[in-house]
Amino acid sequence: MAREIIHTNKAPQAIGTYSQAVKTGSTVYLSGQIPLVPETMELVDGDMEAQIRRVFDNLTAVCEAAGGSLTDIAKLNIFLTDLGHFPLVNEVMASYFAQPYPARAAIGVASLPKGSAVEMDGVMELNN
């Protein structure tokens, strides 16, 4: 099965040896997104809610570039440098997703790229 590399200028460019996403058949593997503003490649200004929203906006852009949307995400992984922000992640996530929600993991980590406090990746299944 052929692989298709997904790329969009509406999400941050890869800052390493990876692609924003890779599509194999109807499955799309989404690389981790941190709260970088695509135009500046700098962390978004603002509080933790602004960071979480920027990550969901970046994921949205990559999902759309692959021909899907956030609602097509089957599995979402959330990495936080402070699990105390987990209730806020739930609150913000509820404004981006509706039931049925994707499968999900929330993992506490010591650090993330560029000093970010949150990163998310996932697996999307397209229905076309």
Contact map, one row per residue, 1 for C-alpha under 8 A:
11100000000000000000000110000000000000000000000000000000000000000000000000000000000000000000000000000000000000000000000000000000
11110000000000000000000110000000000000000000000000000000000000000000000000000000000000000000000000000000000000000000000000000000
11111000000000000000011110000000000000000000000000000000000000000000000000000000000000000000000000000000000000000000000000000000
01111100000000000000011100000000000000000000000000000000000000000000000000000000000000000000000000000000000000000000000000000000
00111110000000000011111000000000000000000000000000000000000000000000000000000000000000000000000000000000000000000000000000000000
00011111000000000011111000000000000000000000000000000000000001001100000000000000000000000000000000000000000000000000000000000000
00001111100000000011100000000000000000000000000000000000000001001000000000000000000000000000000000000000000000000000000000000000
00000111111010000001000000000000000000000000000000000000000011001000000000000000000000000000000000000000000000000000000000000000
00000011111110000000000000000000000001000000000000000000000000000000000000000000000000000000000000000000000000000000000000000000
00000001111100000000000000000000000001000000000000000000010011000000000000000000000000000000000000000000000000000000000000000000
00000001111110000000000000000000000011000000000000000000011011000000000000000000000000000000000000000000000000000000000000000000
00000000111111000000000000000000100111101000000000000000010000000000000000000000000000000000000000000000000000000000000000000000
00000001101111100001000000000000000001001000000000000000000000000000000000000000000000000000000000000000000000000000000000000000
00000000000111111111000000000000000000000000000000000000000000000000000000000000000000000000000000000000000000000000000000000000
00000000000011111100000000000000000000000000000000000000000000000000000000000000000000000000000000000000000000000000000000000000
00000000000001111100000000000000000000000000000000000000000000000000000000000000000000000000000000000000000000000000000000000000
00000000000001111110000000000000000000000000000000000000000000000000000000000000000000000000000000000000000000000000000000000000
00000000000001111111000000000010000000000000000000000000000000000000000000000000000000000000000000000000000000000000000000000000
00001110000001001111110000000010000000000000000000000000000000000000000000000000000000000000000000000000000000000000000000000000
00001111000011000111110000000111000000000000000000000000000001000000000000000000000000000000000000000000000000000000000000000000
00001110000000000011111000011110000000000000000000000000000001000100000000000000000000000000000000000000000000000000000000000000
00111100000000000011111100011100000000000000000000000000000000000000000000000000000000000000000000000000000000000000000000000000
00111100000000000000111111111000000000000000000000000000000000000100000000000000000000000000000000000000000000000000000000000000
11110000000000000000011111110000000000000000000000000000000000000000000000000000000000000000000000000000000000000000000000000000
11100000000000000000001111100000000000000000000000000000000000000000000000000000000000000000000000000000000000000000000000000000
00000000000000000000001111110000000000000000000000000000000000000000000000000000000000000000000000000000000000000000000000001111
00000000000000000000001111111000000000000000000000000000000000000000000000000000000000000000000000000000000000000000000000111100
00000000000000000000111101111100000000000000000000000000000000000100000000000000000000000000000000000000000000000000000000111100
00000000000000000000111000111110000000000000000000000000000000000000000000000000000000000000000000000000000000000000000001110000
00000000000000000001110000011111000000000000000000000000001001100000000000000000000000000000000000000000000000000000000011110000
00000000000000000111100000001111100000000000000000000000000000000000000000000000000000000000000000000000000000000000000111000000
00000000000000000001000000000111110000000000000000000000000000000000000000000000000000000000000000000000000000000000001111000000
00000000000100000000000000000011111100000000000000000010011000000000000000000000000000000000000000000000000000000000001110000000
00000000000000000000000000000001111100000000000000100110000000000000000000000000000000000000000000000000000000001001011100000000
00000000000000000000000000000000111110000011000000111110010000000000000000000000000000000000000000000000000000000001011000000000
00000000000100000000000000000000111111011111000000000110000000000000000000000000000000000000000000000000000000000000000000000000
00000000001100000000000000000000001111111111000000000100000000000000000000000000000000000000000000000000000000000000000000000000
00000000111110000000000000000000000111111100000000000000000000000000000000000000000000000000000000000000000000000000000000000000
00000000000100000000000000000000000011111000000000000000000000000000000000000000000000000000000000000000000000000000000000000000
00000000000000000000000000000000000111111100000000000000000000000000000000000000000000000000000000000000000000000000000000000000
00000000000110000000000000000000000111111110000000000000000000000000000000000000000000000000000000000000000000000000000000000000
00000000000000000000000000000000000111011111000000000000000000000000000000000000000000000000000000000000000000000000000000000000
00000000000000000000000000000000001110001111100000100000000000000000000000000000000000000000000000000000000000000101000000000000
00000000000000000000000000000000001110000111110001100100000000000000000000000000000000000000000000000000000000000000000000000000
00000000000000000000000000000000000000000011111001100000000000000000000000000000000000000000000000000000000000000000000000000000
00000000000000000000000000000000000000000001111111100000000000000000000000000000000000000000000000000000000000000000000000000000
00000000000000000000000000000000000000000000111111100000000000000000000000000000000000000000000000000000000000000000000000000000
00000000000000000000000000000000000000000000011111110000000000000000000000000000000010000000000000000000000000000000100000000000
00000000000000000000000000000000000000000000011111111000000000000000000000000000000000011001000000000000000000000000000000000000
00000000000000000000000000000000000000000001111111111100000000000000000000000000000000000000000000000000000000000000000000000000
00000000000000000000000000000000011000000011111111111110000000000000000000000000000000000000000000000000000000000000110000000000
00000000000000000000000000000000001000000000000111111111000000000000000000000000000000001001000000000000000000000000010000000000
00000000000000000000000000000000001000000000000011111111100000000000000000000000000000000001000000000000000000000000000000000000
00000000000000000000000000000000011110000001000001111111110000000000000000000000000000000000000000000000000000000000000000000000
00000000000000000000000000000000111100000000000000111111111000000000000000000000000000000000000000000000000000000000011100000000
00000000000000000000000000000000000000000000000000011111111100000000000000000000000000000000000100000000000000000000000000000000
00000000000000000000000000000000000000000000000000001111111110000000000000000000000000000000000000000000000000000000000000000000
00000000011100000000000000000000101000000000000000000111111111000000000000000000000000000000000000000000000000000000000000000000
00000000001000000000000000000100100000000000000000000011111111100000010000000000000000000000000000000000000000000000000010000000
00000000000000000000000000000000000000000000000000000001111111110000110000000000000000000000000000000000000000000000000000000000
00000001011000000000000000000000000000000000000000000000111111111000000000000000000000000000000000000000000000000000000000000000
00000111011000000001100000000100000000000000000000000000011111111100000000000000000000000000000000000000000000000000000000000000
00000000000000000000000000000100000000000000000000000000001111111111110000000000000000000000000000000000000000000000000000010000
00000000000000000000000000000000000000000000000000000000000111111111100000000000000000000000000000000000000000000000000000000000
00000111000000000000000000000000000000000000000000000000000011111111000000000000000000000000000000000000000000000000000000000000
00000100000000000000101000010000000000000000000000000000000001111111000000000000000000000000000000000000000000000000000000000000
00000000000000000000000000000000000000000000000000000000000000111111100000000000000000000000000000000000000000000000000000000100
00000000000000000000000000000000000000000000000000000000000000111111111100000000000000000000000000000000000000000000000000010100
00000000000000000000000000000000000000000000000000000000000100110011111110000000000000000000000000000000000000000000000000000000
00000000000000000000000000000000000000000000000000000000001100100001111110000000000000000000000110000000000000000000000000000000
00000000000000000000000000000000000000000000000000000000000000000001111110000000000000000000000011001100000000000000000000000000
00000000000000000000000000000000000000000000000000000000000000000001111111000000000000000000000000000000000000000000000000011110
00000000000000000000000000000000000000000000000000000000000000000000111111110000000000000000000000000100000000000000000001111000
00000000000000000000000000000000000000000000000000000000000000000000000111110000000000000000000000000110000000000000000001111000
00000000000000000000000000000000000000000000000000000000000000000000000011111000000000000000000000000111000000000000000001110000
00000000000000000000000000000000000000000000000000000000000000000000000011111100000000000000000000000111100000000000000111100000
00000000000000000000000000000000000000000000000000000000000000000000000000111110000000000000000000000001111000000000000111000000
00000000000000000000000000000000000000000000000000000000000000000000000000011111000000000000000000000001111000000000011110000000
00000000000000000000000000000000000000000000000000000000000000000000000000001111100000000000000000000000011110000000011100000000
00000000000000000000000000000000000000000000000000000000000000000000000000000111111011000000000000000000011110000000111000000000
00000000000000000000000000000000000000000000000000000000000000000000000000000011111000000000000000000000000111110000110000000000
00000000000000000000000000000000000000000000000000000000000000000000000000000001111110000000000000000000000110000000100000000000
00000000000000000000000000000000000000000000000000000000000000000000000000000001111111000000000000000000001100000000000000000000
00000000000000000000000000000000000000000000000000000000000000000000000000000000011111100000000000000000000000000000000000000000
00000000000000000000000000000000000000000000000100000000000000000000000000000001011111111000000000000000000000000000000000000000
00000000000000000000000000000000000000000000000000000000000000000000000000000001001111111100000000000000010000000000000000000000
00000000000000000000000000000000000000000000000000000000000000000000000000000000000111111110000000000000000000000000000000000000
00000000000000000000000000000000000000000000000010000000000000000000000000000000000011111111000000000000000000000000000000000000
00000000000000000000000000000000000000000000000010010000000000000000000000000000000011111111100000000000000000000000000000000000
00000000000000000000000000000000000000000000000000000000000000000000000000000000000001111111110000000000000000000000000000000000
00000000000000000000000000000000000000000000000000000000000000000000000000000000000000111111111000000000000000000000000000000000
00000000000000000000000000000000000000000000000010011000000000000000000000000000000000011111111100000000000000000000000000000000
00000000000000000000000000000000000000000000000000000000000000000000000000000000000000001111111110000000000000000000000000000000
00000000000000000000000000000000000000000000000000000000000000000000000000000000000000000111111111000000000000000000000000000000
00000000000000000000000000000000000000000000000000000000000000000000000000000000000000000011111111000000000000000000000000000000
00000000000000000000000000000000000000000000000000000001000000000000010000000000000000000001111111000000000000000000000000000000
00000000000000000000000000000000000000000000000000000000000000000000011000000000000000000000111111101000000000000000000000000000
00000000000000000000000000000000000000000000000000000000000000000000001000000000000000000000011111111000000000000000000000000000
00000000000000000000000000000000000000000000000000000000000000000000000000000000000000000000000011111000000000000000000000000000
00000000000000000000000000000000000000000000000000000000000000000000000000000000000000000000000001111100000000000000000000000000
00000000000000000000000000000000000000000000000000000000000000000000001000000000000000000000000011111110000000000000000000000000
00000000000000000000000000000000000000000000000000000000000000000000001011110000000000000000000000011111000000000000000000000000
00000000000000000000000000000000000000000000000000000000000000000000000001110000000000000000000000001111100000000000000000000000
00000000000000000000000000000000000000000000000000000000000000000000000000111100000000000000000000000111110000000000000000000000
00000000000000000000000000000000000000000000000000000000000000000000000000011100000000000000000000000011111000000000000000000000
00000000000000000000000000000000000000000000000000000000000000000000000000001111000001000000000000000001111100000000000000000000
00000000000000000000000000000000000000000000000000000000000000000000000000001111001000000000000000000000111110000000000000000000
00000000000000000000000000000000000000000000000000000000000000000000000000000011111000000000000000000000011111000000000000000000
00000000000000000000000000000000000000000000000000000000000000000000000000000011110000000000000000000000001111110000000000000000
00000000000000000000000000000000000000000000000000000000000000000000000000000000100000000000000000000000000111110000000000000000
00000000000000000000000000000000000000000000000000000000000000000000000000000000100000000000000000000000000011111011100000000000
00000000000000000000000000000000000000000000000000000000000000000000000000000000100000000000000000000000000011111111111000000000
00000000000000000000000000000000010000000000000000000000000000000000000000000000000000000000000000000000000000111111000000000000
00000000000000000000000000000000000000000010000000000000000000000000000000000000000000000000000000000000000000011111000000000000
00000000000000000000000000000000000000000000000000000000000000000000000000000000000000000000000000000000000000111111100000000000
00000000000000000000000000000000011000000010000000000000000000000000000000000000000000000000000000000000000000111111111000000000
00000000000000000000000000000000000000000000000100100000000000000000000000000001110000000000000000000000000000110011111000000000
00000000000000000000000000000000011000000000000000110010000000000000000000000111100000000000000000000000000000010001111100000000
00000000000000000000000000000001111000000000000000000010000000000000000000000111000000000000000000000000000000010001111110000000
00000000000000000000000000000011110000000000000000000010000000000000000000011110000000000000000000000000000000000000011111000000
00000000000000000000000000000111100000000000000000000000001000000000000000011100000000000000000000000000000000000000001111100000
00000000000000000000000000001111000000000000000000000000000000000000000011111000000000000000000000000000000000000000000111110000
00000000000000000000000000111100000000000000000000000000000000000000000011110000000000000000000000000000000000000000000011111000
00000000000000000000000000111100000000000000000000000000000000100001000111100000000000000000000000000000000000000000000001111100
00000000000000000000000001110000000000000000000000000000000000000000000111000000000000000000000000000000000000000000000000111110
00000000000000000000000001110000000000000000000000000000000000000011000100000000000000000000000000000000000000000000000000011111
00000000000000000000000001000000000000000000000000000000000000000000000100000000000000000000000000000000000000000000000000001111
00000000000000000000000001000000000000000000000000000000000000000000000000000000000000000000000000000000000000000000000000000111
